[in-house]
Amino acid sequence: MLKKSLGSALLLILLVIAISTFGKSEIKYPDEELITVQNLSEIPALPALDTYGMNVNEYNIIEDQIRRNESLYIILNRHGVGPEMIHNIQQEARGVVNFNRMIPGQRYRVYKNEDDVATAFVWHRSATNYTTITWEDRVEIESGQIPEIISVAAVSGTIRSSLANAIQAQGVSQRLVVELANIYAWTVDFYGLRQGDTFKAVYENRHVEDTYVGIGRIKAAEFEHRGHVRRAYYFDNGDQAGYFDEEGNSMRRAMMRVPFEYNPRISSQFSHNRRHPILNQNRPHYGTDYAAPTGTPILASGDGVITEAQFRGGNGNIVQVRHNSVYRTAYLHMSRFAAGIRPGVRVQQGQVIGYVGQTGLATGPHLCYRLYKNNTPINSVTYDFPPSEGLNPDFMDQFLVLVERLDAMLDDLDRTDGGLAMN
């Protein structure tokens, strides 16, 4: 038995040696010439491209901004581009980009080659959108977009005098005031804020390269007003998008209470018997007057169809919107109508329909905003509109997962001194 085991072991060892030897004898290397780098300086350097794809090593770059009454022609001609080339550029731009929309304050770049000849131009149409023109060989026009960098931040505060002052004290963009007012337009009386009311917000900060361009979307918010705590969460499932409370009820109502992006001062209340400031006689005032600077955009308070857009006597420039079989609204004393506003046009809630003025019988620039229910005038300030459609129950599980995560962020603010930043 032992001999048999030893024999088997010896046979196994011989077999392993044979296989190893066979494997090594089959390994062959081709007679390839090794490539070596004798001098690193011989490797051509990659071009240093800027955000717009231009090789910065080849150009002298001049940065400036558009001034009042400047056009593409004036800018390029000042940098030595001839009228014929400018004409060719303008012809090539037809149907691609409208250079008549250049406005003061927008940034631009001019690229000049080693002979100090301008051969390229970049126009920043906005913080993120730009158009590049090159004409060294032939005219080429391309548009591009600089990606935004989004970071998440949070802030909280206590109201001592106003929401705007409380947010300013935290060093946060005043745009946050507008966004919070839009979210809570129907659940918080911003004309009746009290000292001690508190707020929280988890929101996005937007940067383009190293430049801060403003806040983005508010992801979650909390407002404690008169002892009532209300939280709002942004949710988008592809079919529905908007702000909802923790039970999936929409924070939005069928109509906006105030047809502005912010809450201007009420200069005259809804009344059944008011002394008219011009006619000096008592008569009903079936609207709410909002004092605002001339030119302030006026928003459609709900989806609907324009039924009137004209000048009408003491009402001045007036727009009326029929929202459904129950509600309609009227907007009086406008300085002018927004582009495209005419009878029969469908508008959406929040769309600009005109601008504040003092046409008709008006002592100063303001909007008289009127709300009708079944053709009966009602007070838009005190009326409680029904909410918009709530969240589809099929998405509640997904929504509640989001709520749990956002609640944790809002709760973290209770353990910080005013705000925190999160990447």
C-alpha positions in Angstrom: 0.0 0.0 0.0 2.9 2.4 0.9 4.7 1.6 -2.3 1.6 2.3 -4.2 1.2 5.7 -2.5 4.8 6.6 -3.1 4.5 5.6 -6.7 1.4 7.7 -7.2 3.1 10.7 -5.5 6.2 10.3 -7.7 4.0 10.2 -10.8 2.2 13.4 -9.7 5.5 15.3 -9.2 6.8 14.2 -12.5 3.6 15.3 -14.2 3.7 18.8 -12.6 7.4 19.2 -13.6 6.5 18.2 -17.2 3.6 20.6 -17.4 5.7 23.5 -16.0 8.5 22.8 -18.4 6.1 22.5 -21.3 4.5 25.8 -20.3 7.8 27.7 -20.1 9.0 26.3 -23.4 6.0 27.7 -25.2 6.4 31.3 -23.9 7.9 33.4 -26.7 8.2 37.1 -26.9 8.1 38.9 -30.3 11.1 40.9 -31.3 9.4 44.2 -30.7 11.5 47.4 -30.5 10.9 49.1 -27.1 9.6 52.7 -27.4 11.4 55.0 -25.1 11.2 58.8 -24.6 14.6 60.3 -24.8 13.5 63.9 -24.0 10.2 64.9 -22.3 10.4 68.3 -23.9 9.9 66.7 -27.3 6.3 65.7 -26.3 3.9 68.4 -27.7 1.9 70.2 -24.9 -1.8 69.8 -25.0 -3.6 73.1 -25.9 -4.8 75.1 -22.9 -8.5 75.5 -23.7 -10.8 77.9 -21.9 -14.4 77.4 -21.1 -15.4 78.2 -24.7 -13.0 75.8 -26.3 -10.5 78.5 -27.3 -6.7 77.9 -27.0 -5.7 80.7 -24.6 -2.0 80.3 -25.5 -2.7 81.6 -29.0 -4.7 84.7 -28.2 -4.7 88.0 -26.4 -8.1 87.9 -24.7 -10.0 91.2 -24.0 -12.9 90.9 -21.5 -15.5 93.6 -21.2 -19.3 94.2 -20.9 -21.9 95.6 -23.2 -22.6 99.3 -22.6 -25.7 101.3 -23.3 -26.5 101.7 -27.0 -23.7 99.3 -28.0 -24.4 96.7 -30.7 -22.4 93.8 -32.2 -21.3 96.1 -35.0 -20.0 98.9 -32.7 -18.1 96.4 -30.5 -16.4 94.5 -33.3 -15.7 97.6 -35.3 -14.0 99.1 -32.3 -11.7 96.1 -32.2 -10.7 96.4 -35.8 -13.2 94.1 -37.6 -14.2 95.5 -40.9 -17.8 96.3 -42.0 -17.8 93.5 -44.7 -16.8 90.8 -42.1 -19.4 92.1 -39.6 -22.0 91.9 -42.3 -21.0 88.3 -43.1 -21.3 87.5 -39.4 -24.7 89.0 -39.2 -25.9 87.2 -42.3 -24.6 83.9 -40.9 -26.3 84.5 -37.6 -29.8 84.7 -39.1 -32.0 82.0 -37.7 -29.2 81.0 -35.3 -28.9 83.8 -32.8 -30.4 87.2 -32.5 -27.7 89.8 -31.8 -30.3 92.5 -31.5 -31.0 91.1 -28.0 -27.6 92.2 -26.6 -28.3 94.3 -23.5 -26.1 96.5 -21.3 -24.3 94.6 -18.6 -23.8 91.3 -20.5 -20.2 90.1 -20.6 -18.2 89.4 -23.8 -14.7 88.4 -24.9 -12.7 89.4 -27.9 -9.9 87.1 -29.0 -6.9 88.6 -30.9 -4.1 86.6 -32.5 -0.3 87.3 -32.3 -0.8 90.0 -35.0 -3.3 91.8 -32.8 -6.1 90.9 -35.2 -9.5 90.0 -33.8 -10.7 86.5 -35.0 -13.2 85.4 -32.4 -15.9 86.8 -30.1 -17.9 85.3 -27.2 -21.1 86.8 -26.0 -22.6 85.8 -22.7 -26.3 85.9 -23.2 -26.8 84.9 -19.5 -24.7 83.6 -16.6 -24.7 80.1 -18.2 -25.6 80.6 -21.9 -23.1 81.9 -24.4 -22.5 82.2 -28.2 -19.1 81.9 -29.8 -18.2 83.5 -33.2 -15.0 82.6 -35.1 -14.1 84.0 -38.5 -10.4 83.4 -39.1 -11.0 80.9 -41.9 -14.7 81.1 -42.3 -17.6 82.4 -40.1 -18.8 79.8 -37.6 -21.3 80.5 -34.9 -22.0 78.1 -32.0 -24.0 78.3 -28.8 -23.1 76.6 -25.6 -23.9 76.3 -21.9 -21.6 76.4 -18.9 -22.9 73.8 -16.4 -24.0 75.1 -13.0 -22.5 73.7 -9.8 -25.3 73.1 -7.3 -24.7 72.9 -3.6 -27.2 72.5 -0.8 -27.4 75.0 2.1 -29.9 75.6 4.9 -30.9 78.6 6.9 -33.2 79.4 9.8 -34.2 82.6 11.6 -36.6 84.4 13.8 -38.7 87.3 12.6 -38.1 90.5 14.5 -39.4 93.1 12.0 -39.9 91.4 8.6 -39.1 88.2 6.8 -36.8 90.1 4.4 -34.8 91.6 7.3 -34.5 88.2 9.0 -33.1 86.6 5.9 -30.8 89.5 5.2 -29.4 89.1 8.7 -28.3 85.6 7.7 -26.5 86.9 4.6 -28.8 85.0 2.2 -30.1 86.2 -1.1 -33.3 88.2 -0.9 -34.6 85.9 -3.6 -35.3 83.4 -0.8 -38.0 85.8 0.5 -39.8 85.7 -2.8 -39.6 81.9 -3.1 -40.8 81.4 0.5 -43.7 83.8 -0.1 -44.7 81.9 -3.2 -44.6 78.5 -1.4 -46.7 79.8 1.6 -48.9 82.3 -0.2 -52.1 80.5 0.8 -51.1 79.2 4.3 -49.3 82.1 5.8 -50.6 85.7 6.1 -47.5 87.7 5.2 -49.3 90.9 6.0 -49.8 89.6 9.6 -46.4 88.3 10.5 -45.6 88.6 14.2 -42.4 89.0 16.1 -41.2 85.5 17.1 -42.5 83.7 14.0 -39.7 81.5 12.7 -38.6 80.0 9.4 -36.3 77.3 8.0 -35.3 76.4 4.5 -33.1 73.8 2.8 -32.3 75.3 -0.6 -29.9 75.2 -3.5 -27.0 77.6 -4.2 -26.1 78.0 -7.9 -22.5 78.7 -9.0 -21.1 79.1 -12.5 -17.4 78.4 -12.4 -16.3 80.5 -9.4 -19.2 83.0 -9.6 -22.3 82.8 -7.4 -25.4 83.3 -9.5 -28.2 83.0 -7.0 -30.3 80.5 -5.1 -32.0 77.6 -6.9 -35.0 75.6 -5.8 -36.1 75.4 -2.2 -36.1 71.7 -1.4 -37.9 71.9 1.9 -39.1 74.7 4.2 -40.8 75.3 7.6 -42.8 78.3 8.7 -44.0 78.7 12.3 -46.7 81.4 12.2 -49.0 82.2 15.1 -48.1 79.0 16.8 -48.9 76.8 13.7 -45.9 74.9 12.2 -46.2 74.2 8.5 -43.6 72.3 6.5 -43.4 72.1 2.7 -41.5 69.7 0.5 -40.7 69.9 -3.2 -41.4 66.7 -5.1 -41.4 65.9 -8.8 -42.5 62.5 -10.1 -42.5 63.4 -13.7 -46.3 63.9 -13.8 -46.7 66.2 -10.8 -44.2 68.7 -9.6 -44.6 71.2 -6.8 -44.7 71.7 -3.1 -46.7 69.4 -0.8 -47.2 69.1 2.9 -46.2 66.0 4.9 -49.5 64.3 3.9 -49.2 65.0 0.2 -51.6 67.9 0.0 -50.7 70.6 -2.4 -49.4 73.9 -0.9 -50.7 75.6 -4.0 -54.3 76.9 -4.4 -56.3 77.1 -7.5 -55.6 80.9 -7.5 -52.9 83.2 -6.2 -54.0 85.6 -3.5 -51.6 88.3 -4.6 -50.8 88.6 -8.3 -47.1 89.6 -7.8 -43.8 87.9 -7.1 -43.7 89.6 -3.8 -46.3 91.2 -1.5 -46.6 94.9 -2.1 -48.3 97.3 0.2 -52.1 97.4 0.2 -53.1 101.0 -0.4 -56.9 100.4 -0.4 -59.0 97.5 0.8 -62.0 95.8 -0.6 -65.1 97.7 0.5 -68.8 98.0 -0.2 -68.7 101.8 0.7 -65.5 103.7 0.1 -64.8 107.4 -0.5 -63.3 107.6 -4.0 -60.1 109.6 -3.9 -60.8 111.4 -7.2 -64.5 111.5 -7.6 -64.9 112.4 -3.8 -68.1 110.3 -3.4 -68.9 107.1 -1.6 -69.1 104.1 -3.8 -68.2 100.4 -3.7 -64.6 99.4 -4.2 -64.8 95.8 -5.3 -61.0 95.2 -5.4 -57.8 95.4 -3.5 -55.3 98.1 -4.5 -51.6 97.2 -4.4 -49.2 100.2 -4.5 -46.2 99.3 -6.6 -43.7 101.1 -8.8 -44.7 101.7 -12.5 -43.6 98.7 -14.6 -43.8 96.1 -11.9 -44.9 92.8 -13.5 -48.4 91.7 -12.9 -49.1 87.9 -12.8 -52.1 85.9 -13.8 -53.4 84.6 -10.5 -54.6 81.3 -12.1 -54.8 79.4 -15.4 -57.4 80.7 -17.7 -58.4 82.6 -20.9 -58.1 86.3 -21.6 -61.5 87.7 -22.2 -60.6 91.4 -22.2 -57.4 93.4 -22.8 -58.1 97.1 -23.7 -58.3 100.6 -22.4 -61.7 101.1 -20.6 -62.4 104.6 -19.2 -61.8 105.0 -15.5 -60.4 101.4 -15.3 -57.6 102.4 -17.6 -55.8 99.5 -19.2 -57.6 96.4 -18.0 -57.1 92.7 -18.4 -59.8 90.1 -17.5 -59.2 86.4 -17.2 -61.9 83.7 -17.1 -60.4 80.8 -15.0 -63.4 78.4 -15.2 -67.1 78.5 -14.9 -66.9 79.9 -11.3 -63.9 82.3 -11.1 -62.7 85.3 -13.1 -60.2 88.1 -12.2 -59.6 91.6 -13.4 -56.5 93.7 -13.3 -56.9 97.5 -13.7 -54.8 100.7 -14.3 -52.0 98.8 -16.1 -49.3 100.9 -17.8 -49.2 98.4 -20.6 -50.0 94.8 -21.5 -47.4 92.1 -21.8 -46.5 90.8 -25.2 -49.1 88.6 -26.8 -51.9 89.4 -24.2 -55.2 89.7 -26.1 -58.7 88.2 -25.9 -58.7 84.4 -26.5 -55.2 83.8 -25.4 -54.7 81.1 -22.7 -52.5 82.0 -19.8 -51.0 80.0 -17.0 -50.8 80.9 -13.3 -47.8 83.1 -12.6 -47.5 84.3 -16.2 -46.8 88.0 -16.7 -49.9 89.6 -18.3 -49.1 93.3 -17.8 -47.3 96.0 -15.8 -48.3 98.3 -13.0 -49.3 101.9 -14.0 -51.9 104.6 -13.3 -54.0 104.7 -16.4 -57.7 105.7 -16.0 -58.8 107.2 -12.7 -55.8 106.7 -10.5 -53.8 109.0 -8.1 -50.6 107.0 -8.3 -49.2 103.8 -9.8 -51.0 100.7 -8.4 -52.9 97.6 -9.4 -56.6 97.3 -8.6 -57.0 93.5 -8.4 -60.6 92.1 -8.5 -61.9 88.6 -7.9 -65.3 87.4 -9.0 -67.1 84.2 -8.0 -70.1 83.4 -10.1 -69.9 87.0 -11.2 -70.1 88.3 -7.6 -67.2 90.4 -6.4 -65.4 88.9 -3.4 -62.5 89.9 -1.2 -59.4 88.2 -2.6 -57.4 88.8 0.7 -59.8 86.9 3.0 -61.2 84.3 0.6 -60.0 80.7 1.1 -59.6 79.1 -2.3 -59.8 75.3 -2.6 -56.4 73.6 -2.9 -55.0 72.3 -6.1 -54.8 68.6 -6.8 -52.9 66.6 -4.1 -50.2 64.1 -4.7 -51.1 60.9 -6.6 -51.4 58.1 -4.0 -49.2 55.9 -6.2 -46.2 58.1 -5.4 -46.8 58.4 -1.6 -44.2 55.8 -0.6 -41.6 57.5 -2.7 -42.6 60.9 -1.3 -42.5 59.8 2.3 -38.9 58.6 1.8 -38.0 62.1 0.6 -39.9 63.7 3.5 -37.9 61.6 6.0 -34.6 62.8 4.5 -35.6 66.4 4.3 -37.1 66.4 7.8 -33.7 65.3 9.1 -32.1 68.4 7.4 -34.7 70.7 8.8 -34.3 69.2 12.3 -30.5 69.7 12.1 -31.1 73.4 12.0 -32.4 73.3 15.6 -28.9 72.2 16.6 -27.1 75.0 14.7 -26.8 78.7 15.0 -28.8 80.0 12.0 -27.6 77.9 9.1 -25.4 75.2 7.8 -23.9 74.3 4.4 -24.0 70.8 3.0 -22.2 69.5 -0.1 
